[in-house]
Amino acid sequence: MDLYPRHMCTVHNDVELRMANTSKRAAATTGGQQESRGREVWLNTARQALIEEGTAGVEVNKLAKRLRVSRSGFYWIFKSRDQLLKELLDYWADTSTVLFERILHSGARNGMQEYRAVIDLWIEQREYDPKWDAAVRDWARTSVAVMKVVQSVDNKRIAVLEQIFLNMGYKGKEAHIRARVTYYHQVGYYAMGVRESRKERLALVPYYVKVLTGRI
């Protein structure tokens, strides 16, 4: 026996069709905003997973579990895990580079003021996250493509430091080498896992500045 009479099936189908059309219209209006917010949530969750677990943690099922949602929500936004990983890497490259580049565009500064702004960026860690950097560098050890992106970001940051040394009055190779030494010093600081309190680091800053810049 049919669950619904024929005429009831027709009514039922019409209602479903109207509901589907309504949903589509609503999605057309708010879908872009919802997708943008959803993408940001997934990327931030993937970022935290990468920091805590490495790439093994950036799996659809694991991310869905962190968010307490079904994995189907992931595929509304990303075609695949590979797309998520690419966007995660692009997100790191874009946001971590601009933190340094904007120091050169923050108003009238001399080279020493710019240099101290970079030191402040590293020490205060309000926006710069060394754990995020370290996670991507660990990832780069297993991927040539990621390594190339990391090298590109490193070169851009060194270029910022070089311009800062040029603004101090250093020229040519000396400005470039001082920029590299400063940058390698800081990257090595995190790679070695040096443990110092913020107070201790601040107390040492004048000595590092004097050694690395040749200025007081």
Legacy VTK file of the C-alpha trace (Angstrom):
# vtk DataFile Version 3.0
C-alpha trace
ASCII
DATASET POLYDATA
POINTS 216 float
0.000 0.000 0.000
1.255 3.522 -0.874
2.332 5.607 2.099
0.645 8.655 0.521
-2.212 8.783 -1.992
-1.169 10.008 -5.443
-2.621 13.537 -4.990
-0.904 13.854 -1.601
2.430 12.907 -3.191
1.978 15.749 -5.671
1.257 18.239 -2.887
4.194 16.950 -0.879
6.548 17.315 -3.852
5.305 20.846 -4.541
6.007 21.848 -0.943
9.494 20.353 -1.086
10.182 22.209 -4.349
9.046 25.548 -2.865
11.180 24.954 0.245
14.178 24.124 -1.912
13.719 27.274 -4.002
13.409 29.377 -0.840
16.627 27.871 0.515
18.419 28.595 -2.741
17.304 32.249 -2.679
18.466 32.596 0.927
21.787 30.983 0.077
22.242 33.376 -2.836
21.773 36.309 -0.449
23.853 35.163 2.513
25.881 32.300 1.092
28.959 34.397 0.339
29.133 35.759 3.870
28.473 32.368 5.441
31.099 30.698 3.276
33.626 33.400 4.135
33.016 32.963 7.859
33.036 29.211 7.503
36.294 29.257 5.563
37.932 31.385 8.244
36.796 28.995 10.983
38.162 25.966 9.164
41.458 27.726 8.380
41.944 28.877 11.974
41.171 25.375 13.220
43.606 23.886 10.706
46.232 26.406 11.803
45.890 25.348 15.437
45.953 21.680 14.468
49.157 22.210 12.472
50.787 23.891 15.475
49.753 21.138 17.871
49.978 18.010 15.722
51.728 18.850 12.471
50.170 17.977 9.113
48.856 14.716 10.580
46.389 16.822 12.540
45.120 18.618 9.450
42.722 15.857 8.415
39.072 16.457 7.593
37.746 14.070 10.239
40.034 15.456 12.935
39.170 19.058 12.102
35.450 18.275 12.080
35.859 16.668 15.500
37.621 19.780 16.810
34.742 21.906 15.536
32.117 19.377 16.661
30.491 19.371 13.238
30.020 16.775 10.523
32.716 16.462 7.860
30.136 17.293 5.172
30.397 20.959 6.184
34.017 20.917 5.089
33.094 20.010 1.516
30.696 22.933 1.221
33.773 25.163 1.342
36.784 23.140 0.195
37.026 20.653 -2.644
39.653 18.602 -0.872
42.184 18.470 1.952
44.844 19.527 -0.572
42.937 22.751 -1.243
42.743 23.432 2.486
46.489 22.859 2.888
47.251 25.191 -0.014
45.030 27.927 1.395
46.534 27.405 4.849
50.038 27.876 3.429
48.951 30.942 1.429
47.339 32.359 4.567
50.606 31.968 6.496
52.677 33.475 3.691
50.406 36.504 3.237
49.793 37.360 6.882
53.316 36.698 8.137
54.923 38.772 5.391
52.702 41.826 5.737
53.546 42.097 9.453
57.099 42.977 8.489
56.423 44.971 5.325
53.999 47.367 6.976
56.745 48.550 9.342
58.288 50.296 6.347
54.966 52.037 5.630
53.988 53.050 9.142
54.917 56.720 8.833
58.055 58.798 9.161
60.602 56.647 10.963
64.353 56.403 10.914
66.146 53.082 10.561
66.645 52.531 14.285
62.972 53.147 15.018
62.045 50.648 12.326
64.523 48.135 13.720
63.071 48.466 17.194
59.596 47.987 15.723
60.748 44.639 14.300
62.209 43.661 17.687
58.922 44.636 19.325
57.035 42.488 16.792
59.159 39.478 17.705
59.183 39.945 21.461
55.647 41.116 22.167
54.090 38.405 19.956
50.809 40.258 19.757
50.493 39.406 16.064
53.594 37.403 15.213
53.304 33.811 16.438
56.610 31.884 16.556
54.751 28.596 17.052
52.853 29.184 13.796
56.149 29.906 12.036
57.803 26.842 13.546
54.908 24.599 12.499
55.179 25.717 8.883
58.968 25.235 8.940
58.476 21.701 10.251
55.983 21.113 7.443
58.569 22.381 4.934
60.939 19.565 5.923
58.587 17.084 4.287
57.486 19.133 1.262
59.600 20.796 -1.428
56.659 23.014 -2.422
56.224 24.271 1.144
59.975 24.791 1.473
59.926 27.074 -1.580
57.158 29.172 -0.030
59.052 29.415 3.271
62.216 30.491 1.444
60.239 33.132 -0.444
58.785 34.498 2.806
62.229 34.476 4.445
63.664 36.444 1.520
60.881 39.033 1.760
61.444 39.479 5.491
65.197 39.790 4.977
64.505 42.388 2.278
62.540 44.405 4.836
65.430 44.211 7.296
67.882 45.153 4.556
65.858 48.255 3.763
65.869 49.121 7.453
69.664 48.880 7.536
69.835 51.009 4.382
67.668 53.542 6.212
70.250 53.488 9.015
72.905 54.504 6.526
74.535 51.148 5.776
75.128 50.399 2.114
75.177 47.481 -0.292
76.433 44.138 0.975
76.843 45.341 4.542
73.157 46.212 4.789
72.253 42.839 3.294
74.531 40.796 5.562
73.419 42.645 8.690
69.830 41.894 7.688
70.624 38.208 7.238
72.504 37.951 10.535
69.620 39.627 12.380
67.056 37.342 10.790
69.050 34.139 11.199
69.657 35.056 14.821
65.937 35.343 15.500
64.949 32.204 13.577
67.682 30.286 15.405
66.436 31.661 18.706
63.105 29.926 18.187
64.548 26.818 16.498
66.762 26.175 19.531
63.821 26.579 21.887
65.552 29.218 24.017
63.464 29.737 27.141
63.515 33.205 28.632
60.862 35.296 30.282
59.709 38.466 28.581
61.512 40.428 31.306
64.771 38.609 30.584
64.456 39.146 26.850
63.763 42.842 27.253
66.811 43.199 29.510
68.998 41.721 26.762
67.543 43.740 23.886
69.979 46.704 24.167
72.945 44.306 23.921
71.534 42.490 20.906
70.698 45.785 19.230
74.212 47.093 19.774
75.857 43.906 18.452
73.526 43.415 15.469
73.197 47.029 14.345
76.469 48.525 15.490
74.414 51.331 17.045
73.301 52.146 20.562
LINES 1 217
216 0 1 2 3 4 5 6 7 8 9 10 11 12 13 14 15 16 17 18 19 20 21 22 23 24 25 26 27 28 29 30 31 32 33 34 35 36 37 38 39 40 41 42 43 44 45 46 47 48 49 50 51 52 53 54 55 56 57 58 59 60 61 62 63 64 65 66 67 68 69 70 71 72 73 74 75 76 77 78 79 80 81 82 83 84 85 86 87 88 89 90 91 92 93 94 95 96 97 98 99 100 101 102 103 104 105 106 107 108 109 110 111 112 113 114 115 116 117 118 119 120 121 122 123 124 125 126 127 128 129 130 131 132 133 134 135 136 137 138 139 140 141 142 143 144 145 146 147 148 149 150 151 152 153 154 155 156 157 158 159 160 161 162 163 164 165 166 167 168 169 170 171 172 173 174 175 176 177 178 179 180 181 182 183 184 185 186 187 188 189 190 191 192 193 194 195 196 197 198 199 200 201 202 203 204 205 206 207 208 209 210 211 212 213 214 215
